[in-house]
Amino acid sequence: MEERTLIVAGLTGGIATGKSTVAAMLKAAGAVVIDADQVAREAVRRGSAAWEKIRQHFGPGILAPDGEIDRVALGDIIFHDHEQKKVLDSIVHPFVFAEVADQLKEIAARQKDAVVILDVPLLFETGMHKAMTDVVLVYIPETLQLKRLMARDQISAEAAMARIRSQMPIEEKKQLAGIVIDNSEGLAETQIRALAVYRDLFERR
C-alpha cells in the first residue's frame, strides 16, 4: 500500500476578502488549519519577548489598560507608516515562523497524511509562499474589498484604503497564486470552490 504524505498549502487573501471564512470551510471539510494570526496574537501576549520589544519601540501608548497590545492603537500607526510596519513585522514574524514550524512537526508526527492549511494573511509579503507547493488565494476585486472593509469595520473610505494599501495589491497576489477562490459571488459559490480545492489537495496526499 502506497504511503501517504503530509500536504501543506498556504492560504492567503487581502483584508476583508473572506479568507477566514474559507479557512473555516476547509477546516469543516477535514483540513488541519494553522492560523498565523492566532499564533501572532499568542506571540505578543503581555510579558512575552515580542511584547517587550514592541513596547520598547512603540512606547506605552500602544498598550491597553490591562497591559496587552492595543491592536487598534498599533494598527493606526502601522497602517499609515510603512517603515513602522516593517519594524513590527521584523519583531513578530520570527516568533510566528518558529511556532508554525513546531506545529507542523507535531501534526506530521500525529497524522502523516493530513491536509494542512497555513492561514497566513501576509503569505506573499513575508516570502513564506516560496517554500510551498500550493498557494490558495481568496480573491475579490479591490472595489468590493474596499466596500466590505468599510462596512465590516465601520470606517471611512480613506481609513479602509490605508489598510488595503498596507498590503500587497490583491491583483498582484492573484498573479502569484496557483489556486484562486473567487469570493465575490456569495457564500454558496465560495463553498463549492473551497470544497473542490480541498478534494484536490486530499487526493494528492
C-alpha positions in Angstrom: 0.0 0.0 0.0 1.4 3.4 -1.0 2.3 5.6 1.9 0.5 8.9 2.1 2.3 12.2 2.7 1.5 15.4 4.5 0.1 18.1 2.2 0.8 21.7 3.3 -0.8 24.5 1.4 -0.7 28.2 2.1 -4.0 30.2 2.3 -4.0 33.9 1.9 -6.0 36.8 0.7 -6.4 40.6 1.3 -8.1 42.3 4.1 -11.8 41.8 4.0 -11.6 39.3 1.2 -13.1 36.4 3.3 -10.0 34.4 3.9 -11.2 33.4 7.4 -14.5 32.2 6.0 -12.7 30.0 3.5 -10.4 28.7 6.2 -13.4 27.6 8.3 -14.9 25.9 5.2 -11.6 23.9 4.6 -11.4 23.0 8.3 -15.0 21.7 8.2 -14.1 19.6 5.2 -11.3 17.9 7.1 -8.2 20.1 6.8 -6.0 20.9 9.7 -5.7 24.7 9.8 -2.9 26.7 11.4 -4.0 30.2 11.9 -0.9 32.5 11.7 -2.9 35.5 13.1 -3.8 33.5 16.2 -0.1 32.4 16.5 0.9 36.1 16.2 -1.6 37.1 18.9 -0.2 34.5 21.3 3.3 35.6 20.4 2.7 39.2 21.6 0.9 38.4 24.8 1.8 40.6 27.8 5.2 39.7 29.1 6.4 37.8 26.1 9.7 38.6 24.3 7.9 40.1 21.3 5.6 42.1 23.6 8.6 43.6 25.3 10.2 44.6 22.0 7.0 46.1 20.7 6.6 48.1 24.0 10.1 49.4 23.9 9.9 50.5 20.2 6.4 51.9 20.0 6.0 53.1 23.6 3.4 52.6 26.3 0.7 54.3 24.2 0.0 51.1 22.3 -0.9 49.2 25.4 -4.4 48.6 26.6 -5.3 49.2 30.3 -4.7 45.5 31.0 -1.2 45.7 29.6 -1.9 43.7 26.4 -1.2 45.2 23.0 -4.0 47.5 21.8 -4.3 46.3 18.3 -6.4 49.3 17.2 -3.8 51.8 18.5 -0.9 49.9 17.0 -2.9 49.5 13.7 -3.4 53.2 13.5 0.4 53.6 13.5 1.4 50.8 11.1 -1.3 51.2 8.5 -0.2 54.8 7.9 3.6 54.3 8.2 5.2 51.6 6.1 8.5 51.8 7.9 6.9 51.3 11.3 5.0 48.3 9.8 8.3 46.8 8.7 9.7 47.2 12.3 6.7 45.4 13.7 6.9 42.6 11.2 10.6 42.2 12.0 9.7 41.7 15.6 6.8 39.4 15.3 7.5 37.2 12.2 10.4 35.2 13.6 8.3 34.1 16.6 5.4 33.2 14.2 7.7 31.2 11.9 9.2 29.2 14.7 5.8 28.3 16.2 4.3 27.4 12.8 7.3 25.1 12.2 6.8 23.4 15.6 3.0 22.9 14.9 3.8 21.3 11.5 6.2 18.9 13.2 3.5 17.9 15.8 0.9 17.4 13.1 3.3 15.3 11.0 4.0 13.1 14.0 0.3 12.7 14.8 -1.2 12.5 11.3 1.2 11.9 8.5 -1.4 12.1 5.7 -3.1 15.3 6.9 -4.1 18.2 4.6 -2.6 21.2 6.4 -3.7 24.7 5.6 -1.4 27.5 6.7 -3.7 30.5 7.0 -1.3 33.4 6.6 -2.6 36.9 5.8 0.8 38.2 4.7 1.9 35.0 3.0 3.4 36.7 0.0 4.7 39.8 1.9 6.7 37.6 4.2 8.0 35.3 1.5 6.6 32.2 3.1 4.9 31.2 -0.2 8.3 30.4 -1.7 8.5 27.3 0.5 5.1 26.0 -0.5 4.0 23.9 -3.5 0.4 25.1 -3.3 -0.8 28.6 -2.6 -4.6 29.3 -2.4 -5.7 32.9 -2.7 -9.2 34.1 -1.6 -9.9 36.9 -4.1 -12.4 39.7 -4.6 -11.8 42.9 -6.7 -10.3 45.8 -4.8 -13.5 47.9 -5.2 -15.5 45.2 -3.4 -12.7 44.8 -0.9 -13.0 48.5 0.0 -16.8 48.3 0.3 -16.7 45.3 2.5 -14.0 46.6 4.8 -15.8 49.9 5.3 -19.0 48.1 6.2 -17.2 45.5 8.4 -15.1 47.9 10.5 -17.4 51.0 10.2 -14.6 53.1 8.9 -14.2 55.8 6.2 -13.0 55.1 2.7 -9.7 56.8 3.5 -9.1 54.6 6.6 -10.1 51.5 4.7 -7.9 52.3 1.8 -4.9 52.9 4.1 -5.4 49.3 5.4 -5.7 47.9 1.9 -2.6 49.8 0.7 -0.6 48.4 3.6 -0.7 45.0 1.9 0.4 43.8 -1.5 -2.4 44.6 -4.0 -4.8 41.8 -4.5 -4.3 41.7 -8.2 -0.6 41.1 -7.7 -1.4 38.3 -5.3 -3.7 36.8 -7.9 -0.8 36.6 -10.4 1.4 34.8 -7.8 -1.2 32.3 -6.5 -1.5 28.8 -8.0 -5.1 28.4 -6.9 -7.7 31.2 -6.7 -11.0 31.0 -4.9 -13.3 33.9 -6.0 -15.4 35.1 -3.1 -17.3 37.8 -4.9 -20.4 35.8 -5.8 -21.8 34.7 -2.4 -21.1 32.0 0.2 -22.7 29.1 -1.7 -20.4 29.6 -4.7 -17.4 30.1 -2.4 -18.1 26.9 -0.6 -18.3 24.9 -3.8 -14.9 26.2 -4.8 -13.4 25.7 -1.4 -14.6 22.1 -1.3 -13.2 21.4 -4.8 -9.8 22.8 -3.6 -9.9 20.5 -0.5 -10.7 17.4 -2.6 -7.8 18.1 -5.0 -5.4 18.5 -2.1 -6.8 15.4 -0.3 -6.4 13.2 -3.4 -2.8 14.2 -3.8 -1.6 13.1 -0.4 
